[in-house]
Each structure stands twice: as structure tokens, then as C-alpha cells.
Amino acid sequence: MTVGRVKVAALDDVPMNGNKAFKINGRSILLCKSDAGVFALENRCSHMFAELEGGRVRGAYLFCPKHSVRFDMRTGASGGTLTKVPLQTFAVTVAADGNIEIDWPE
């Protein structure tokens, strides 16, 4: 699988300790920003398939706004008992011009 880099948003478009969803090639990708870094994940909980946008961001963890399922934003791994299915994650680069880019499968 080849991977290309895609510009998603400006760093300032994502609130600190928050998140914002963006459409890329018809898919909803969630950008999250905290003191632990900037992360990109699929915007769909693997428990009930609800959108994760608006979920709490604490350090390297994202909590689903529906049932508080916790996901490690670094790996996509879930915590707790509601789901063991990880989220797809994407490698993130913050470019020198302040834009967030992710590695995207072509």
C-alpha cells in the first residue's frame, strides 16, 4: 500500500484539548489536539458507530461522547469492556507553516 501526505487543516483550526472532524475523500477524520500532541483518528466509535467529534480529550485519550468508551489516540486501542476493536489512526505531521498533514493510503 502506498501512502501520500494530505493537508487537512491549520493547527489553529483544532482547539486545545478538543477535536474537530474533517472530510477526506468521503471519510470523516477526527483531528484531536492536547498537551500530548496532535492526533488523527477515524471519526467513528467502534462500539456503537457514533461520531466521536465532541468527545473529551485528556492527554493521549479520547472519550466517546455517547458511552465514554476510552481510546488511546496514539494507537487507536480501546480501554474498558464495551469494545476491543481499535480505531484506525493516521500518522500526523505539523508542517513548518502550521498546517496539519496526515499520511493517507492512496
MARDO-927695 format. One record per residue (C-alpha): z, x, y; residue number from 0; residue in one letter. Coordinates in pm, 1 decimal, padded with zeros to 6 digits. Last residue first. Example, Ala and Ser with C-alpha at 12.3 -4.5 7.8 and 13.67 -1.06 7.14 Angstrom:
# MARDO-927695
+----------+----------+----------+------+------+
!        Z !        X !        Y ! resi ! resn !
+----------+----------+----------+------+------+
!  00714.0 !  01367.0 ! -00106.0 !    1 !    S !
!  00780.0 !  01230.0 ! -00450.0 !    0 !    A !
+----------+----------+----------+------+------+
# end
This chain:
# MARDO-927695
+----------+----------+----------+------+------+
!        Z !        X !        Y ! resi ! resn !
+----------+----------+----------+------+------+
! -00185.9 ! -00364.4 !  00600.7 !  105 !    E !
!  00189.2 ! -00338.4 !  00547.8 !  104 !    P !
!  00372.3 ! -00324.5 !  00880.7 !  103 !    W !
!  00591.0 ! -00039.1 !  01005.4 !  102 !    D !
!  00768.3 ! -00169.3 !  01313.9 !  101 !    I !
!  00738.3 ! -00090.3 !  01683.1 !  100 !    E !
!  00989.1 ! -00167.9 !  01956.9 !   99 !    I !
!  00868.4 ! -00071.7 !  02303.1 !   98 !    N !
!  01080.0 !  00136.5 !  02541.1 !   97 !    G !
!  00800.2 !  00369.7 !  02659.4 !   96 !    D !
!  00938.7 !  00651.4 !  02441.7 !   95 !    A !
!  00890.2 !  00433.2 !  02135.6 !   94 !    A !
!  01173.7 !  00257.8 !  01954.6 !   93 !    V !
!  01080.3 !  00287.2 !  01589.4 !   92 !    T !
!  01175.1 !  00033.7 !  01324.2 !   91 !    V !
!  01120.0 !  00036.8 !  00946.6 !   90 !    A !
!  01082.0 ! -00318.7 !  00816.2 !   89 !    F !
!  01326.7 ! -00519.8 !  00607.3 !   88 !    T !
!  01263.7 ! -00786.9 !  00345.6 !   87 !    Q !
!  01577.4 ! -00987.3 !  00285.9 !   86 !    L !
!  01781.4 ! -00932.4 ! -00029.3 !   85 !    P !
!  01831.7 ! -01191.5 ! -00305.0 !   84 !    V !
!  02194.9 ! -01196.5 ! -00423.8 !   83 !    K !
!  02267.0 ! -01533.8 ! -00272.6 !   82 !    T !
!  02566.4 ! -01761.1 ! -00206.9 !   81 !    L !
!  02820.3 ! -01520.5 ! -00360.3 !   80 !    T !
!  02905.5 ! -01274.1 ! -00086.5 !   79 !    G !
!  02700.8 ! -00998.1 !  00065.2 !   78 !    G !
!  02324.4 ! -00984.7 !  00092.4 !   77 !    S !
!  02117.3 ! -00668.0 !  00092.5 !   76 !    A !
!  01846.5 ! -00641.4 !  00362.6 !   75 !    G !
!  01883.5 ! -00262.0 !  00362.5 !   74 !    T !
!  01980.9 ! -00160.1 !  00715.9 !   73 !    R !
!  02035.1 ! -00518.9 !  00834.9 !   72 !    M !
!  02311.1 ! -00571.2 !  00578.2 !   71 !    D !
!  02309.1 ! -00946.4 !  00529.0 !   70 !    F !
!  02604.0 ! -01185.2 !  00549.4 !   69 !    R !
!  02569.7 ! -01550.8 !  00449.9 !   68 !    V !
!  02734.5 ! -01747.8 !  00730.1 !   67 !    S !
!  02617.8 ! -02087.3 !  00596.2 !   66 !    H !
!  02373.0 ! -02211.8 !  00859.8 !   65 !    K !
!  02370.8 ! -01942.0 !  01132.7 !   64 !    P !
!  02309.9 ! -01667.9 !  00876.2 !   63 !    C !
!  02523.2 ! -01363.6 !  00955.3 !   62 !    F !
!  02359.6 ! -01031.1 !  01042.9 !   61 !    L !
!  02534.4 ! -00702.3 !  00972.9 !   60 !    Y !
!  02490.7 ! -00343.5 !  01096.2 !   59 !    A !
!  02744.8 ! -00379.0 !  01377.0 !   58 !    G !
!  02806.8 ! -00750.0 !  01418.8 !   57 !    R !
!  02507.6 ! -00975.6 !  01482.0 !   56 !    V !
!  02575.7 ! -01349.7 !  01468.5 !   55 !    R !
!  02285.6 ! -01575.2 !  01370.8 !   54 !    G !
!  02061.0 ! -01713.8 !  01644.6 !   53 !    G !
!  01741.4 ! -01640.1 !  01456.2 !   52 !    E !
!  01813.5 ! -01650.1 !  01082.5 !   51 !    L !
!  01566.4 ! -01925.7 !  01003.4 !   50 !    E !
!  01669.6 ! -02138.2 !  00706.8 !   49 !    A !
!  01546.1 ! -02050.3 !  00356.5 !   48 !    F !
!  01861.0 ! -02190.8 !  00192.1 !   47 !    M !
!  01996.1 ! -01869.6 !  00033.1 !   46 !    H !
!  01725.9 ! -01608.8 !  00101.9 !   45 !    S !
!  01763.4 ! -01665.0 !  00474.9 !   44 !    C !
!  01433.3 ! -01646.3 !  00657.0 !   43 !    R !
!  01344.9 ! -01439.8 !  00964.2 !   42 !    N !
!  01218.9 ! -01136.3 !  00772.6 !   41 !    E !
!  01400.7 ! -00834.7 !  00902.6 !   40 !    L !
!  01362.7 ! -00579.9 !  01183.0 !   39 !    A !
!  01654.1 ! -00365.6 !  01300.4 !   38 !    F !
!  01758.6 ! -00189.3 !  01620.1 !   37 !    V !
!  02069.0 !  00026.7 !  01608.2 !   36 !    G !
!  02435.5 !  00027.9 !  01501.8 !   35 !    A !
!  02551.6 ! -00057.6 !  01856.6 !   34 !    D !
!  02355.6 ! -00379.3 !  01810.9 !   33 !    S !
!  01999.2 ! -00508.1 !  01828.7 !   32 !    K !
!  01821.1 ! -00750.8 !  01596.4 !   31 !    C !
!  01448.2 ! -00818.3 !  01568.6 !   30 !    L !
!  01358.2 ! -01111.3 !  01345.8 !   29 !    L !
!  01007.7 ! -01135.5 !  01202.7 !   28 !    I !
!  00833.5 ! -01471.5 !  01160.9 !   27 !    S !
!  00506.7 ! -01435.0 !  00974.6 !   26 !    R !
!  00164.9 ! -01558.3 !  01094.1 !   25 !    G !
!  00023.3 ! -01209.8 !  01150.5 !   24 !    N !
!  00332.3 ! -01114.1 !  01347.6 !   23 !    I !
!  00538.3 ! -01390.9 !  01506.7 !   22 !    K !
!  00854.2 ! -01284.7 !  01692.4 !   21 !    F !
!  01218.7 ! -01383.8 !  01644.4 !   20 !    A !
!  01504.2 ! -01274.1 !  01870.9 !   19 !    K !
!  01840.9 ! -01122.9 !  01794.7 !   18 !    N !
!  02184.2 ! -01052.2 !  01934.6 !   17 !    G !
!  02449.8 ! -00785.5 !  01971.6 !   16 !    N !
!  02255.0 ! -00654.0 !  02272.2 !   15 !    M !
!  01980.1 ! -00899.1 !  02365.5 !   14 !    P !
!  01623.4 ! -00839.2 !  02246.3 !   13 !    V !
!  01347.4 ! -00846.5 !  02511.0 !   12 !    D !
!  01490.5 ! -00529.2 !  02672.6 !   11 !    D !
!  01361.2 ! -00320.9 !  02379.9 !   10 !    L !
!  01009.7 ! -00440.7 !  02456.6 !    9 !    A !
!  00838.8 ! -00634.2 !  02181.3 !    8 !    A !
!  00649.8 ! -00617.7 !  01851.6 !    7 !    V !
!  00420.5 ! -00314.1 !  01855.9 !    6 !    K !
!  00275.0 ! -00270.5 !  01507.3 !    5 !    V !
!  00261.4 !  00052.4 !  01303.4 !    4 !    R !
!  00040.2 !  00058.3 !  01001.1 !    3 !    G !
!  00130.2 !  00087.0 !  00634.8 !    2 !    V !
! -00094.7 !  00139.3 !  00338.1 !    1 !    T !
!  00000.0 !  00000.0 !  00000.0 !    0 !    M !
+----------+----------+----------+------+------+
# end
